[in-house]
């Protein structure tokens, strides 16, 4: 071999070694989601298939951790390794839409060859430096962005739209496509990138390890159960006069119980006017917060770190003395589905004689636009927001809305054709979509529909409605008239 060739080989070897990806970087993968959701306005129809990308990283057990919003509505899910053009099919094993986390498994174990699981760390300190890894949209290369931890607090998780959980803010920008990528400190994952604020530059949020560990511990038994709910409504107890009225010692803090949700474990333990002093061994301040790793955070964090069915000790100030109870954690899935964004589920509906009915849920109200919480009709917002506050038992009922009418001669003379809450049918109180379906199947000469606004009534000829119903389904291309 010539001296020139030997020199070239000697130079090539270290350059090749330098070009080899570090194990951490190699374990960050790209996800491709071919997704198709449902048309909420016409809930028997689907929308067009769309393509999204996101990021994820390798966990122990041959799994990939990413965001729930990266894999939602997936019809086909694919994984891509760094510096490898091939795409590998994958399936979603578990998803927590509450925490915006999902666990994915490649269908072919060969995808994981040479990829090392990334170790999980802990909650990073304020003002410490972290590095966010991911594949931002618009490019093929792995991105690494350093940032400083600026806040550790409760924030709204945009994906479910109703959940406030622990999150960490950093000045490392988190762009579309970065979602699901690891946030790393000292070689360990301290969080999962998941959302930013569109109006602010260089502000991103990641899901911290306590939330990640909760989900991973939850699914260890092969099933996802979710985060516990609090069956109470409460207020801070900052008023000195109110504290004196309750004979609360200056050294005792807590929150005042305003309402108790029916059918919750709390309904068997608490009374309105109780002061919840501590939960899970954590003293609650008059501001409703606890001391957690050097931060003051909402006391509901105690619930967020507990699994369903766990028993938590609690202290209550009642009638001038301290009492102790044990609270068993629970989850109200119906309430979650009412107030949250829903994914991977066909919207529920009932069509009868061209009348389209749906439950009064956030999913439906969002048809009124991005500011639906003020833009929807007053009667709908009253039943959605206000009535449950005035009457806690209203949470047990499922209001049903006449959303629109598919025009036909049988319904051509109706007075009300959209956005009306059904109160009664044929004198029978309607507390859910299934009850409405049963009421409309009664063999009666006419169906009398009474709505929640006093005096608002419509009448359908029941025999003609039964006769026209299948023809209306065919005319408007419905394969089935319900998804209850």
N, C-alpha and C positions, 0 to 999 in steps of 0.2 A: 504494500500500500504506500502511495506517495506521501511525503511529508505534508503536502497541501491538503490531501484528503483527510489525513489524521487530524490536522488542525480544524478542519471543517466539522468533523464528527465531534471533536472535543467541545467546540462552541455550540453545536446543536443540542447536545445532551442537557446542559443546564437550562437552555431556553425551553426545551420540551418540559422539563420538570417545573419550571416557573409557570408555564401555560396550563398545567394540570389544575383543574378546579379544586378548591379546598373542600374537604368533606362537608362542611356546613353549607356552603353554597350549592353543592351538588344535591343536597337533600331538600332544596326548595324547588317545588315543581309548579308547572303551569296547568291550569284546568280549562277545558273548553266545554261549555254547556250549551247544548241545542235545546232550547226551552220553549214550551207552549203552555200558556195559561188559558183561563176561561174568560169569556165576555160576560161581565157581571150584568150588563144591561139586558142581554139575551142569554141567560145562564145555561141554556141548552147548547150553545155554540162555543167553539174554541177560537182563539185568536191565531194569527200566523206564527209559525216557528221563528224564533230569533236566536242569534248566536251571541253568547257572552263569554268573556274570559276572566279568570281570577288566578289566585295563587294559593299555595298550600305547602305543607311540609310533612316530612315523614315522622311518624310516631312509632313507639314500640308496638310489636304485634303485627307489623306489615300493613299499617293503616296510614291514611293521610288526613291531617286536620286542616280544615278550611272554614270559611264562613257559610252560614246557611243561605245567605242571599246569593252566593256564588253558584249553588247547586239547586236552588228552588225551581220547581216546575220542569226538571230535567226529563227530556225524552231520550237523549243520548248524552252520556258524560264521557269525556276523554281526558287522559293525562299526558303530559309532555315533559320529558326530562331536559335538563340543561344541555345545550349543544348536541341535541339528538332530534332529528326531524320527525321521528316516528311518533304516532299517537296511539295510546293504549286505552282500551275500553275500561271503564270503572263503574261501580255501583255505589249508591249512597246506603251506608249501613245504618247510621243514626243521624237524626237531625234535631237540633234544639232551636226552633225559631225564636223562642224567648231570648236566648243568649246569643243568637246569630252565630251558632257554631254547628259544624257538621263533620261527621267522620265518614271517609270514603275509602273504599278498598279496590285496588286494581284487580281485574278479572284474571290476569296472567301474573303469577308471582315473579316472573322473570323481570318485570318492570322494576322491582326493588333491588335487583342485583347491584351491589356496590354502593347502595344508598344507606347511610347510617342514620338511625333514629336520633332526633335532636333531643337532648335532655331538657327537662322543664326546670326553671329556676323559681324565683319568688317575686313578690311585689317590689319593684325598683324604688329606690329612694328619690325624693324630690331633688331636682337639679342635677341628677345623674344623667350620663349620656347613654343612649340606646341607639341601635342600628336596625332600621326596617328593611326587610328583604321582600322582593316581589317582582312581578312582571306587569308594569303599568301598561295600560292600553296604548296602542299606537306604536309599540316596539316589540322586538323579539328578545332583547337582551335582559338578563337579570339586573335589577336596579338595587343599589344599596344606598340608603340615605340615613345620615346621622342626625340625631336630634336630642334635645334636652327635655327631661320630664318636668313639665311645668305645673301640672295639677293632678291630684288623685281625689276623685269625687264621684258622686252619683250623677249619671246622665241618662237622658232618654235614649234608648236603643231604637234607631230609626226603623230597622227591619220589622220588628213586631209593632212598633208605633205606640205601645202602651206600657212597656216595661222600663223601669228605672233600675239600673244595676251599676255596680262598681265599674268605673272606667278610668283610663289614664290618658291625659292630654300631653302631646308632645309637639314641638315645633318642626318635626319632620313631616313634610307633606305626604299625605296618603291619597293617592289618585286612583281613579277607576282602574281596575286590574291588579292593584296592590292588595286588594281585599283578600284576607285569608293568609297572607304572608306572615312569617314569624318576626317578632320584634325581639332582638337579641341583646344580651348584656353579659360580658365575661364568658362567652361561649355557651350560654344557656338561654332558652326561650323564656322571656318574661311577659309575653303577651302576643295577641293576634291582631294584626291591623284590620280595622273594620269600617271606619267612617270618618268623614271630614265635615267641614262647614263650607259650603259653596261660596259664601260671601267673604270668607277670610282666607288669606294666603298663609301657607306654612303653619297650618293648624290641623293636626290629625289626632285621632283617638284610637287606642287599642284596648282590646279585652284583656284584663289582667289575669294572672295565673289563678287566683282564688276562684274566679268564675269558670275558667277552663277546667280546673280540678273538680269542681262541683259536677260538671257535665260528664267528665270521664268516670268519676265514681258512680254517678247515676246509672250509666250504661253498662257497668261492670257485670250486672246480672243478666244482660242481654235484652234489656227493655229500658226505654226512656220514659221517666215519670214526670219530670219537670220541676219547676221551682215552687215552693210552698206559697200559699196566699195568706194574707192577714184578714181574718173575718171581722175586723173592726174599722170604724172610722173614728178618727181622734183629732185633737187639737193640741197645740203647744200650751204650756201652762206658765206663761211668763208674768201674768198679772199677780202682783203681790196681794191685792185685795182678795182675789179668787182663792189663792193659796191659803190665806188666813181663814176664809169662809169654810174651806175644806179641813181646817185644823191640821194642815200639813206642816210638819217640822221643817225649819229652814235647811236642814241637812239632807232632806229627802226631795229628789226631783222626780220627773215623770211627765206623762202626757195624760190628758183627760179623755176618757172614752165617751164619745158622742153617740154613736150608734153601733149596733151589733148586727151583722148580717145573719139572716135566718139560715138554719141548717148547717151552720159552721160549728166546729168544735168550740169556738169562743162563745157561742150562744148558750152553752151549758155552764160556762164559768164566769162570765163577766156581766155587769150591769151598767147601764148608762150612768155616768157620774163617777165610776171607778177611776182611780189614777193608776195607770200601769207604771210601776216604779222600776222594774228590771225584767229582762228577758234573757234566758240562756246564761244567767250569771253576769250579765252586763248591765251596769247601772245606767238608767236613761235620764238624760238631762231635761230641764224644763223646755229646751229647744227641740226635744225629740231626737237628740243625737247621743251617740255613745263614743267612747274613746277607743279607736281601733288603729293599732300600730302607729301611734303618733299623730293620727288624724281624727277629727271629729266628723262622723258620718251618721246618716240616718240609722235608727235602731233596727229598721227592717233588714239591715245587713245580717243580723243574727239569723233571720229566717232564710235569707238567700244562701247562707253557708250550710244550712241543714237540709238533709234529704227528707222526702215525704215519709210520714209515719214516725219521725223522731220525736221523742218526748223532751220538751224544753221546760225547765223550771221558770216560774215567773212570780213576781211579787206585786201585790195590788194593795193600794191604800183604800180602805172602805170603812165608812162609819167610824172614822177616827182611829183606826188601828191597821197594822200591817198584816196582810193575809198572804198565804203561799199556795200556789196551785201548780199543776203540771199540764202544759198545753201540748197536745199532739198535732203535729203539722199536717196540713191537708192542701189539696189543690181543687179549685173550682173551675173545671175545664169549660163549662158553659159560659161562665162570666168572662173568661179569657177570650173565648171565640167571639163574644159580643163586642168587646172593646178593642180587639187587636186586628192587625192585618192578617189575612189568612193565606196560606200557601199550600200547594199540593193537594187541594181539595176542591171538588166541583161545588160552586155555590148552590145553596139549597133554594128550592123554588117549588111552586105548585101552579099549574095552569088549569083553569076550569072555564069552559065556554068562552075562551079568549081573554079572561081576566088573569093577570099575572100577579102572583103573590110571593113575597119574600120576607124572611125575618128582618126585624129592625136591628141591623148590625152595622158596625163601622164599614164593613165591606160594601154594603148598599149605599150608605150615606156619602161615601167618597165619590159617587157618581155626580154629586153636586159641585165637584171641583176641589182644588187644593185647599181652599178655605171653607170646606164643607161644614165645619163646626160653628160657623156663623152664617153660611150661605144656604144651608138646607132650610126647609120650611119649619116655622116655629113649632107646630104641633109635633113634628117628628123629633126635633131637638128637645122638646119638653119631655117626651116619653123616654128619650135616650139618656139625657143627662139629669134633668131636674126631678122627675117623678121618683126615681130610685133614692134620691137624697131625702125627699119628703116622706116616702113610704118604703122602708127597706124591703118589705115583702114583695115589692114590685120586681126585685131582682129574680124572684122565683118564676115570674111570668115571661113569656117570649112574645112581645108585640109583633103582630103580622101586618105587613103593609101591602095594600094594593098599589103596585108600582106602575103599571100601565095596562092598557087594553089592546089586544090584537083585534082590530075592527072586524065585525061580522054583524049580520042582521039581528042575531039574538041579543047583542049587547049595544045596538046602535042608539038606543034611547036612554042610556044610563046617565044619571046626573053627575056622577063622580068617576073619573077615569084614571087618576094617578095620585100617588103620595097621600093616601088615606089609610089610617090605622083602623083595622077591623076590630070592633068591640064585641059584637054578637052576630050570630047567624041563626035565624029561626028561633030567636030568644035564648040561644045557648052561648054562654060566655066563651070567647076564644082566647086561650092562653098559649097557643103555639101552632106551628104549621101543621102538625099531625092532627090536632083537634079540628082545625079548619077543614082539612081533607075529609075527616069523618063526618063533619056537619054537612058538607056539600054532597055527600053520598046518601043522605037520608032520602027516603022515598016520600016526597011531599009535593004538592001541586006547584009551589013557588018557593023560592029562596029569598028570605028577607035579610038583607045585609045592613047592619047598623054600624056606623063608624064612630070614632071617639069624639068627634065634634058633635055636641048635642043637636038633634034634629036632622042629622045627615043620614038619610036612608035611601037604599036602592032595592029594587025588586027584580028578580029574574024568573022567567017562566021555566020551571024546573024540567018539564017534559021536553020543551024545545031545546033547552040547554044540553040535556043528555043526548038528544038527537044530533045536534050540531057539533058537539064536542069533538068526536073523531075526525069530522070533516075539517074543522079548524086546525087541528094538529097537522093534517096532511097539507092543507093550504099553506101553512107557515113553516113546513119542513121540520116539525118536531117529532123525533122518534119516540119520546116518552113525555108524559105530562107532569112528571114530578121527580124531584130528588129531595126527599124529606130528611 
